[in-house]
Amino acid sequence: MTLHILKVGGKVIDDLALLQPILESFLQKEGKKIIVHGGGKKASELSEKLGIAVQMVNGRRITDAASLEVATMVYAGLFNKQIVALLQSLGGNALGLSGADGNVILAHRRPVKEIDYGFVGDLDQVNAQAIHRLLNADFTPVFCAITHDGQGQLLNTNADTIASSLATAMSTLYEVKLYLCLDKNGVLSNPEDDASVIPSMNAADYERFKAEGIVYAGMLPKLDNAFDALRQGVKEVIICGPESVCYGGGTVIYQD
């Protein structure tokens, strides 16, 4: 059986009018479904309103105790329940979860090296059997970007990493397709041209595109995660945007 895993973030997560058709289209896919979401922009906005400094290093959030409280409120609270409520309105029997719920995702606090990222989690384990039981009960799990360490500590964890780890863990039980929904409608050959979507890419293509400078910067970790997921048993990864989720398209990442 096919399992579709959709990760949403960026401007999509901030705009319910944009999110609704994406979720409606996703629910129509044949098979089981999981949704993963972030919410960093709203967390930053709320932090600023509360007078909590937002600290970023190389695009990565430093999560001190106060920032973790905000992230938990926004990710596990506001956004998670908005998405669950929206899915219910569309006929999807959704269940909002963090990694702590049901002990489904265990992580550890990232070790301090050159930078202390604070309460940021690196994943250790996904309980595929527990998630399998939820899927068999016809729930659509909705995971936020909060995990735990099994010792009572919540951790802020990258949503792309959660989606990729869920995909690889569940690939032992399902044929998994992972959709990474971004602001753009796929990987672009020209970042200034939204229509320049690269329709498909294998590992050899990726190395060539990197060497030629066609893909770079923030797209590199997403593509690295995609190819890593394929090597670990995921059937297909689709990098897409709001339109391509609804109407088809995007960039299909595949293993030779």
N, C-alpha and C positions, 0 to 999 in steps of 0.2 A: 504493500500500500504506500501511496505517496504522502509525504509530510511536507507541507509548505511552511517555511519560516520567513516572516517578514520583519525586517528591522526598519523603523521609521525614526527620523530625527530632523534636524535642521528646521527650515521654515515650515515644513509639513506639520510638525508636532505643535506649532504655535497657532495654527489656523484650522479650526474645526471644519470650516466650509471646504477647505482643501483636503482635509483628512477624510471626510465622510465618503466621497466617491472612491477613494483608494481602498478603504476598508470594505465598502460594498462590493467592489470588484474582487477583492481578495477572498471574501467569503464565498464567492461563486465558484472558486476553484475546487475541483474534485479531490477529495482526500482530507486528511487531518490538517490542522492549522495551529501555528503558534505565532504570537506577535511579541516583538521586543522593541522597547522605546527608550529614548534618552530624554533630554529636556534642559540642556545646559544653559540656553539663552534665558529662559524664564528663571532658572536658579540664580543666574547672575543679576537679573533685574531685581529679584526679591532681596538678594543680599545687599544690593546698593540701597534699597528702600529702608532696610534694617540697620544700615550703617556698618555692614560687615564687608571688609575689604575682599575683593575678588583677586586672587593671585593665580597667574597663569605663567607657565614656563614651557616654551616651545609648543604652545597650543594645548598643553596638559594642565588640568586644574589642580592646584594645591588645595587639599581638603583638610582644614583644621577642624576642631570640634564644632565650632559655630557653623562653618560651611557644611559640615556633614548633616547637621540638623536641618539646614535649608534644603539641601539636596534630597534628604529623606522626605521632607514635607512636599516638595515639588514632584519628585519622581514617583515615590511610592504612594503619595496622596493625590494631589491635584491631577496630574496628567494620567496616572494609572486609572483612576476612577472615571475621568472623563472618557477615556478610550473604552473602558468596560461598558459605561452607560451608552455610548454611541453604538458599540457592537450589539448590545441588547436591543436597541431601537431598530437595528437592521436585521434582527432575527438570529444573531449569533449568541450562543450561550457561553458568555465569557466569564473568566475567573481571573481577577487581578492578583499578581504574586510578586513578591521579592524573592531573592535567593534564600532568605531565612524561612519562608513559609514552606512547611513540609520538608525542611532541610534539603531543598532540591539543588541548591548551588552553594558549595563551600569555597571559600577563598582565604587568603592570608594577607596580612598587611604588607604592602610592598617594602622590601628592605631599603634602608637608607644607604645610598651610595654617594654620588656627587650632590644629589638633591633629595630632600626629605619631602615626599609627596603627601605626608600625613596619613589620613584614614582612607587610603586608596587600596583597593583589593586586586590581587592577581589570582586568577582562578586555579583551583586545585581539583575540583570534582563536580560532576553533574550527575544527579540521581536519575538516570534515564528510565528506570523501572517505575519510579513514582510519577514521572511525567507521562509515561505510557498509560498508567492507570487513569489519569485525568483525561487523556485523549480518548481512551476506551469508554469513558463515561460521557462522551460527547461534549466535553468542555473545550473551549478555545482559551488556553492559558495566555495571559498577557503579562510579560515580565518587564519590570522596571530595572533601572541600572543600579540597584542596591543589592548587595550580597551580604554574607556574614562569615565569621570565622569559626563558628561552632562553640565559641566561648562567651557569647553574649555581645560581641562587638559587630555593629553594622559597618559596612565598607562601601564607599563609592567606587563603582566598577564600570569601565568603558562598555557602552552598549554594543558596539561592534564586536568586541571580544566575547561578550555574553552570547550574542547571536551565533557567532562562529563556533563557540564551544558547545552550545546546544545542538547545532547542526551536526557536528562530528559525533557527539555522544549518541544522538538519536539515529545516526546512520547505521547502527548495528541492528536496529529494529524496523527501519523504514527506508524507502528510497527518498532521500531528502533533497529538496530544492530550496536554496537560500536566496532571498531577495533583499538586497541592500538598497533602500529607497533614499536617494539623495535629492538635493535641490535641482540638479541637472538631470536630464533624461538618459544618462549613461556616461560612459567614458568618452570624452570629446577629443578629437584630433586637433581641434583648434578651440582653446578655452573661450575665445571671443565669439564663437559661432555655435549657438545652441543646437543647430541642425547637424553638426559634424560628429554625430554619434558613431563610434566604432561598433559595428554590429556584433562582432565576436572576437574572442582573443584566447589563444592558448599560451603555454609557457614560453615558447619560442617567440611568438609575437610580442609578449610582454618584455622580454629581454631586448628585443629590437627597438620597441617604442621607448624604453628607458634610455638606451644608448643614443637615440636620435633626439631625446628631450621632448618627445610628444607627451609622455605621462611623467609627472614629477610632483614634488611637494606633497600635499595632503592626500593625493590619490594613491601614493605608493603604499602606505600601510594598509589601506583598504584592499588593494590588489594582492599584497603579500598575504593578508588574512584569507582572501578568496582562494588563492592557489594552495595554501596550507590546508584549508578545509577540503579541497578536492583530493589532495594526497591522503587525507585521513578518512576517505570514504563518502564524502558528500557527492551527490550525483551531478549537481549543477549549481552555479552561482550566477545570479542575474543582478547586475548593477543598473539601477533604473531610477526614474524620477516619477513625479506625480502623474504625468500623462502616460508614460510607458507602462506603469503599473496597471492603469485602467484600460489602455487601448493596445497594449502589446509593444514590443520593441525593447529598448535598452541594450546593454552590452552583455552578451552571454559569455561567461568565463567557463572554459571547459578543459578537461584533461584529455590528452591524446590517448 
